[in-house]
Amino acid sequence: MPRERFIALCALVLLSAGACSSYPKRIDIWPIYFHEEIGDRKTTEIIWPIGGSKTIPGHSESGAWPFFTTYKDDDKPGYANACNGIYPFFVNRSDKVDSKLWVMPFFLRTSREMPDSDRDIDYMVFPLFFWGTSPPEQKHFAFFPIYGTLKNRLARDENFFVLFPIYNHSRIGSRHAKNILFPIIAWTYGGGRRSHRVLPFYTYYKKEGEPELWSFLWPIVHFSNSDGTERVPRHMFMIWPLFGWDNDRSKNRTLALWPLFSYDSVPDTDYYNWIGPWPIFRLQKGRELRRTQIWPIYGQLYQKGMHSYYLFWPIFRWEHKDAERIEQRDWSFALFLYNKYYRDKVANTEAVRRMAWPFWRYFRHHDGSKQFVAFSPIYYWDEFGFERNYSRFWRVFEYVDNPKEEETSYRFIWRVVRYDRLGKYSTLNVLGPLFRYEHEEEVQTKFSLLGGLLTVGSRGGSGVFKLFYIPFANGKDPAETN
């Protein structure tokens, strides 16, 4: 055994020695170690696919996937900086406006820049403690469900509670709502509205300029108390779910066996909307609007700037939008095949997204760059999450082309076969250094086997031949031929 280990170590040393190159700067004993520098681009891989780092203009990443990773982006929308630990259990993301730190499911910290340049900072130790600071210098603390105040949370400006759900007082602007034994007893006031309820016995609601709305034995009996003099008169009555009507200046609605049957119309227009039995049949017509639905067999919708239809939902769906600034077309088949086309009429650019889930996904971006990946098992595209942290384990093929940067790359069978092109320089590798082809336009072309044990090619118009790393013909320096 010691002898075999010594021989293997010697072979590895020789292989790594032959895998070093002056241009580009490279050490290649992949998948154990790989390092390459081409211009302002650096790539390092250690025991691929676990460790490594990558730096290109506008982007850098490093980590030990999937245990710990860091990313920094200068040219993409969304979170510019990210640090992840076994995503999504530990995430720290930030950009110039927002930052978010969470340790799922126990801890969350968010920070948002407000219009007055102050920051809204909140902490949560789930599910008991909540605290933070809201501009201008308003601190809040809550020990749920015992006692506390939350600010700018749960769609409320302020939310105070004592032994929730026994007592709760919330506020949105000048509107206040108080609850006892939430949601049974409640009353609201301020902001031109007032209401009170004792469920299920009755509810009352009144908004300025509109009629009173009542319900008894909620949710069974509902009606409005209108004399027609309000700014927005409304006549409504319903014995839920048997029948009812709801009429105002904008619409007339009749209901029966809700939600099975309903009919809407708009006064002084030809608009109508018939639903019944829901969700199977729907017929809708109005100005620049037509809809026919026999779900799930067939459905079609025409409206201004949009046309869509489906057959045997969700088997096939097609949609076309044409607005002043954009045009968009997309279709899907059985949720597995998907195609989306997007055109920006102002910038005169196009983008395409295609998917055959879970096999492959293709992108063509507005800047002309392209990307094709296989496999793609996550149905939705989570570029900053699962794709970044786990895709290297399931992507058996990847193609990237960026014409603006004159950059193209292929990765086949994970990275067993690897092709890269940057400007005039290109390289093809099979099993790391075991086979390599290099080409630099008007400079050199080389083939090498076993990390350079055998190298043939041309350089500066003359031949290159090396055997056991011994140069028998080394070509000419291109500068000498000019």
C-alpha positions in Angstrom: 0.0 0.0 0.0 2.7 2.6 0.8 4.3 2.0 -2.6 1.0 2.5 -4.5 0.3 5.7 -2.5 3.8 7.0 -3.3 3.3 6.3 -7.0 -0.1 7.9 -7.0 1.3 11.0 -5.2 4.2 11.3 -7.7 1.7 11.0 -10.6 -0.5 13.7 -9.1 2.6 16.0 -8.6 3.6 15.5 -12.2 0.1 16.0 -13.5 -0.3 19.3 -11.5 3.1 20.5 -12.7 2.1 19.9 -16.3 -1.3 21.5 -15.7 0.3 24.9 -15.0 0.2 27.4 -17.8 1.5 31.0 -18.1 -1.4 32.3 -20.3 -3.9 32.2 -19.0 -2.6 31.7 -15.5 -3.9 28.2 -14.7 -3.4 25.3 -12.4 -5.7 22.4 -13.4 -6.0 19.1 -11.5 -9.8 19.2 -11.6 -11.9 18.2 -9.7 -9.4 18.4 -6.8 -8.2 21.9 -7.6 -8.6 24.3 -10.5 -7.5 28.0 -10.7 -7.6 30.2 -13.8 -7.0 33.9 -14.4 -7.9 35.6 -17.7 -7.7 39.3 -17.6 -10.0 40.6 -14.8 -11.7 37.1 -14.5 -10.7 34.7 -11.8 -12.1 31.2 -11.1 -11.1 28.8 -8.4 -12.6 25.3 -7.8 -11.7 23.1 -4.8 -13.0 19.5 -4.7 -15.7 20.5 -7.2 -18.7 21.1 -6.7 -18.1 21.9 -3.0 -15.6 24.8 -2.8 -14.6 27.6 -4.9 -14.8 31.3 -5.9 -15.5 33.3 -9.1 -14.8 36.9 -9.9 -16.0 38.6 -13.1 -16.8 42.3 -13.8 -19.9 43.2 -11.7 -20.1 39.9 -9.9 -18.2 37.8 -7.4 -19.1 34.6 -5.4 -17.4 32.2 -3.1 -18.2 29.5 -0.7 -18.4 25.8 0.3 -21.7 24.8 -1.5 -24.3 24.3 -0.1 -23.1 24.9 3.4 -21.9 28.5 3.2 -21.9 30.9 0.2 -21.4 34.6 -0.5 -22.4 36.7 -3.5 -22.0 40.2 -4.6 -23.7 41.8 -7.7 -23.2 45.3 -9.1 -25.3 45.1 -12.2 -28.4 43.1 -11.3 -31.7 44.3 -9.7 -32.6 42.9 -6.3 -30.3 42.1 -3.4 -26.7 43.1 -4.4 -25.0 41.2 -1.5 -26.0 37.9 -0.1 -24.5 35.4 2.5 -26.3 32.1 2.8 -25.9 29.1 5.1 -27.7 25.9 3.9 -30.2 28.1 2.1 -32.9 29.0 3.0 -32.2 28.4 6.7 -29.7 31.2 7.1 -29.8 34.2 4.7 -28.3 37.7 5.0 -29.2 39.9 2.0 -28.7 43.6 1.4 -28.7 46.3 -1.2 -28.6 50.1 -1.1 -32.2 50.3 0.2 -33.2 47.1 2.0 -31.5 44.4 4.1 -32.8 41.1 5.5 -31.3 38.6 7.9 -33.2 35.5 8.9 -32.4 32.2 10.7 -35.4 30.1 9.8 -37.8 29.8 11.5 -36.6 31.5 14.7 -35.1 34.9 13.9 -35.8 37.7 11.4 -34.3 41.2 11.0 -35.4 43.6 8.3 -34.2 47.1 7.5 -35.8 49.4 5.0 -34.8 52.9 3.9 -37.8 55.3 4.2 -38.5 58.3 2.0 -37.1 60.7 4.6 -33.8 58.8 4.6 -34.4 57.2 8.0 -34.5 53.5 8.4 -37.3 51.2 9.6 -35.7 48.3 11.5 -37.6 45.3 12.8 -36.6 42.2 14.7 -38.5 39.0 15.4 -37.8 36.0 17.5 -40.6 33.8 16.4 -43.2 33.4 17.7 -42.8 35.4 20.9 -40.7 38.6 20.6 -41.0 41.5 18.2 -39.2 44.8 18.5 -37.7 47.6 16.4 -37.5 51.3 15.5 -39.8 53.1 13.0 -39.2 56.7 11.8 -39.2 59.2 13.4 -37.5 57.5 16.3 -40.5 55.4 17.3 -39.6 52.3 19.2 -41.9 49.3 19.6 -41.8 46.0 21.5 -44.1 43.1 21.8 -44.1 39.9 23.8 -46.8 37.8 22.0 -49.5 37.2 23.1 -49.0 38.9 26.5 -48.4 42.6 25.8 -46.9 44.8 23.2 -47.1 47.2 20.2 -46.2 46.5 16.6 -45.6 49.3 14.1 -45.8 49.1 10.3 -46.7 45.4 10.5 -49.7 43.3 9.6 -51.0 46.0 7.2 -51.4 48.4 10.2 -49.5 51.6 11.1 -49.8 50.6 14.8 -51.1 47.5 16.6 -51.4 47.3 20.4 -52.6 44.2 22.2 -53.0 42.8 25.8 -53.4 39.1 26.2 -54.3 38.7 22.5 -57.1 38.0 21.5 -58.6 39.5 24.6 -57.9 43.1 23.7 -56.4 44.7 20.5 -56.3 48.3 19.3 -55.0 49.0 15.7 -54.6 52.1 13.6 -54.3 52.9 9.9 -53.7 56.6 9.5 -56.6 58.3 11.4 -58.7 55.1 11.4 -58.9 53.2 14.6 -60.2 49.7 15.4 -60.6 48.1 18.8 -61.3 44.4 19.4 -62.4 42.4 22.4 -62.1 38.7 22.0 -61.0 39.2 18.4 -62.8 38.9 16.1 -66.1 38.7 18.0 -66.5 42.2 19.4 -65.1 45.2 17.5 -65.7 48.9 16.8 -64.0 51.4 14.5 -63.9 55.2 14.1 -62.0 57.9 12.3 -61.1 58.5 8.7 -64.7 59.1 7.7 -65.8 55.5 8.7 -67.3 53.9 11.7 -68.5 50.4 12.5 -69.3 48.0 15.3 -70.0 44.3 15.5 -70.9 41.5 17.9 -70.4 38.3 15.9 -72.5 36.4 14.9 -75.4 38.5 16.1 -74.9 41.7 14.1 -72.5 44.0 12.2 -72.8 47.7 11.3 -70.7 49.7 8.8 -71.0 53.4 7.7 -68.7 55.4 5.4 -69.2 59.1 4.6 -71.4 59.6 1.5 -72.5 55.9 1.5 -75.5 54.1 3.0 -75.4 52.1 6.2 -74.6 48.4 5.8 -76.1 45.9 8.3 -75.9 42.2 8.9 -77.8 40.0 11.3 -77.0 36.4 12.2 -73.8 36.9 10.3 -73.1 35.8 7.6 -76.8 35.0 6.7 -78.7 38.3 6.5 -77.1 41.4 4.9 -78.8 44.7 3.8 -78.2 48.4 3.2 -80.3 51.3 4.6 -80.3 53.8 1.8 -82.7 56.6 1.0 -81.0 57.4 -2.3 -79.6 60.8 -1.3 -76.1 59.6 -0.5 -73.2 60.4 -2.7 -72.9 56.7 -3.6 -76.4 55.3 -3.2 -76.5 51.5 -2.7 -79.4 49.1 -2.4 -78.3 45.7 -1.2 -80.1 42.7 0.4 -79.1 39.1 0.7 -80.1 35.9 2.5 -76.8 34.1 2.2 -76.2 31.9 0.4 -79.8 31.6 -1.1 -80.3 34.8 -3.0 -79.7 38.6 -3.0 -79.0 41.7 -5.0 -76.5 44.6 -4.8 -77.3 47.7 -6.9 -75.5 51.1 -7.1 -74.6 53.6 -9.8 -71.8 51.5 -11.2 -73.5 48.1 -11.3 -76.5 45.9 -10.7 -75.8 42.5 -9.3 -78.2 39.5 -8.6 -77.0 36.4 -6.7 -78.5 33.0 -6.2 -77.0 30.1 -4.3 -73.8 32.0 -4.0 -71.2 31.5 -5.4 -72.9 29.3 -8.0 -75.0 31.9 -9.9 -74.6 35.7 -10.4 -75.5 38.2 -13.0 -74.0 41.7 -13.3 -74.9 44.6 -15.5 -73.9 48.3 -15.8 -76.6 50.9 -16.2 -76.8 52.7 -19.6 -74.2 50.3 -21.2 -74.3 46.9 -23.0 -72.1 45.3 -20.3 -73.1 42.1 -18.6 -71.4 39.3 -16.8 -73.2 36.0 -16.3 -71.7 33.3 -14.0 -73.4 30.0 -13.4 -73.0 27.4 -12.5 -69.6 28.6 -11.0 -66.9 27.9 -11.9 -67.9 26.1 -15.1 -69.8 28.7 -17.2 -69.1 32.4 -17.6 -70.3 34.8 -20.3 -69.1 38.4 -20.2 -69.4 41.3 -22.7 -68.8 45.0 -22.6 -66.9 47.8 -24.4 -63.7 46.2 -25.8 -64.4 43.2 -23.6 -65.6 39.6 -24.4 -65.2 36.5 -22.3 -66.5 33.0 -22.9 -65.8 30.2 -20.4 -66.8 26.6 -20.2 -64.3 25.4 -17.6 -62.1 23.4 -17.8 -62.8 22.7 -21.5 -62.5 26.1 -23.1 -62.0 29.7 -22.2 -61.4 32.9 -24.1 -60.9 36.5 -23.2 -60.7 39.6 -25.4 -60.1 43.0 -23.9 -58.2 46.2 -24.9 -54.5 45.2 -25.5 -55.0 41.6 -24.4 -56.2 38.3 -25.9 -56.0 34.9 -24.1 -57.6 31.5 -24.2 -57.2 28.0 -22.7 -58.1 24.5 -23.7 -58.7 21.7 -21.1 -57.3 23.9 -18.3 -54.5 23.6 -17.2 -53.3 21.6 -20.3 -53.0 24.5 -22.7 -53.0 28.2 -22.2 -52.1 31.2 -24.5 -51.9 34.9 -23.9 -51.0 38.0 -25.8 -50.6 41.5 -24.4 -49.9 44.5 -26.6 -49.6 47.8 -24.7 -48.1 51.2 -25.6 -44.6 50.3 -24.2 -44.5 46.5 -24.2 -45.6 43.5 -26.1 -45.8 40.1 -24.4 -46.8 36.6 -25.6 -46.7 33.4 -23.5 -48.1 29.9 -23.7 -47.9 26.8 -21.5 -48.8 23.2 -22.0 -49.7 20.9 -19.1 -47.6 23.2 -16.8 -44.5 21.5 -18.0 -43.8 23.3 -21.3 -43.7 27.1 -21.1 -42.7 29.9 -23.5 -42.7 33.6 -22.8 -41.7 36.4 -25.3 -41.3 40.0 -24.1 -40.6 43.1 -26.2 -39.7 46.5 -24.9 -41.0 48.9 -27.5 -39.2 51.9 -26.0 -35.8 50.3 -25.8 -36.4 48.1 -28.9 -35.1 45.0 -27.1 -36.5 41.5 -26.8 -36.4 38.7 -24.2 -37.4 35.1 -24.3 -37.9 32.5 -21.6 -38.6 28.8 -22.3 -38.9 25.8 -20.1 -39.5 22.0 -20.3 -39.8 21.3 -16.6 -37.9 19.6 -15.0 -35.5 18.9 -17.9 -34.3 22.3 -19.2 -34.7 26.0 -19.2 -33.6 28.7 -21.7 -33.2 32.5 -21.4 -32.5 35.2 -24.0 -32.2 38.5 -22.2 -32.7 42.1 -23.3 -28.9 42.6 -23.6 -28.6 39.8 -26.1 -27.1 37.3 -23.7 -28.3 33.7 -23.6 -28.4 30.8 -21.1 -29.5 27.2 -21.4 -29.5 24.8 -18.4 -30.4 21.2 -17.8 -31.7 19.9 -15.4 -33.9 22.5 -13.8 -36.0 20.7 -11.1 -37.3 23.9 -9.3 -40.5 24.9 -11.1 -40.2 28.6 -10.4 -36.9 30.4 -11.3 -35.3 31.4 -8.0 -32.1 33.0 -9.3 -31.0 34.5 -6.0 -31.9 31.5 -3.9 -32.1 27.8 -4.8 -30.5 28.2 -8.2 -27.4 29.9 -6.9 -26.9 27.6 -3.9 -27.9 24.2 -5.3 -27.9 24.2 -9.1 -24.3 23.1 -9.5 -25.4 19.7 -8.1 -28.1 19.1 -10.6 -27.0 20.9 -13.8 -25.6 18.3 -16.1 -25.4 20.8 -19.0 -25.1 24.6 -19.1 -24.6 27.0 -22.0 -24.0 30.7 -21.5 -23.3 33.3 -24.3 -22.7 37.0 -23.8 -22.0 38.7 -27.1 -21.2 42.1 -25.5 -18.4 40.5 -23.4 -17.4 38.2 -26.3 -17.8 35.3 -23.8 -19.2 31.8 -24.4 -19.1 28.7 -22.2 -20.4 25.1 -22.2 -20.5 22.7 -19.3 -21.5 19.1 -20.2 -21.9 16.1 -17.7 -21.6 18.6 -14.9 -18.1 19.9 -15.8 -16.4 16.7 -17.2 -16.4 18.4 -20.6 -15.8 22.2 -20.4 -15.5 24.8 -23.2 -14.8 28.5 -22.7 -14.2 31.3 -25.1 -13.3 34.9 -24.1 -12.5 37.2 -26.9 -9.9 35.6 -29.1 -9.0 32.9 -26.6 -10.8 29.5 -26.3 -10.2 26.3 -24.5 -11.8 22.8 -24.4 -11.1 20.5 -21.4 -12.2 16.9 -20.9 -11.8 15.5 -17.4 -9.8 18.5 -16.3 -6.2 18.3 -17.5 -6.4 14.9 -19.1 -7.3 16.4 -22.5 -7.0 20.1 -23.4 -7.4 22.1 -26.6 -6.3 25.7 -26.6 -6.6 28.3 -29.3 -5.7 31.9 -29.4 -6.4 33.6 -32.8 -3.2 34.5 -34.7 -1.1 33.3 -31.7 -1.2 29.6 -30.9 -3.1 26.3 -31.1 -2.3 23.4 -28.8 -3.5 19.9 -28.0 -2.3 18.3 -24.8 -2.9 14.9 -23.1 -2.5 13.8 -19.5 -1.7 17.3 -18.2 0.9 18.0 -20.9 2.8 14.7 -21.0 2.1 15.0 -24.8 1.6 18.4 -26.4 1.3 19.2 -30.1 0.3 22.3 -31.9 1.6 25.6 -33.4 2.8 28.9 -32.0 3.7 31.9 -34.0 3.5 29.9 -37.2 5.9 27.2 -36.1 5.3 23.8 -34.6 5.0 22.9 -30.9 5.9 19.4 -29.7 6.5 18.3 -26.1 6.9 14.8 -24.7 7.1 14.1 -21.0 7.1 17.9 -20.6 10.4 18.1 -22.6 10.0 20.7 -25.4 11.4 19.4 -28.7 9.8 22.2 -30.6 8.4 25.3 -28.8 7.2 27.4 -31.7 8.0 31.1 -31.9 7.0 34.1 -29.8 4.3 35.9 -31.9 6.1 39.2 -31.3 9.1 37.8 -33.2 7.0 37.1 -36.3 5.6 40.7 -36.5 
